[in-house]
């Protein structure tokens, strides 16, 4: 793993999460009808932090669920040798809610497409909005994010690695050169 650049440090990550929380509140005219769904793994931690920011701003904590869309992916049998399936944990009704789907890196769009299928199996939301920390481009699906922390254009030989203290003991976003891997 050859690190090309540290794109976001811990202070920048906190600022970005604060901005995303404000954008979600502003677009939805408050937090009364929103629910947050974090995509396993780092999207889960990002959603938790956004929930805390919204609670501090609005004095109201939106419901938070965790979504694993692995089995909904169209490539899980071909691309992944042994898919690592985690548990989806959503203990509230999504019907007529404004669902904010949250993930760390937006790449081809296949994970988001799978998540949309999973969400529709769980209920009939009013809207589904997509919030992502980093959009790196290279879309294969006609999907866009409603809230973007940072756009980081990448080449096909680059990768974006998000680190979060909950599992990585560091808050940062790195641009990685994969050419030599």
Secondary structure as UniProt FT lines:
FT   STRAND          2..8
FT   HELIX           10..27
FT   TURN            28..29
FT   TURN            32..33
FT   STRAND          34..39
FT   TURN            40..41
FT   HELIX           42..58
FT   STRAND          63..67
FT   HELIX           70..72
FT   TURN            74..75
FT   HELIX           76..79
FT   TURN            95..96
FT   STRAND          98..106
FT   HELIX           110..122
FT   STRAND          127..135
FT   STRAND          147..151
FT   TURN            156..157
FT   STRAND          158..163
FT   HELIX           165..168
FT   STRAND          172..177
FT   TURN            179..180
//
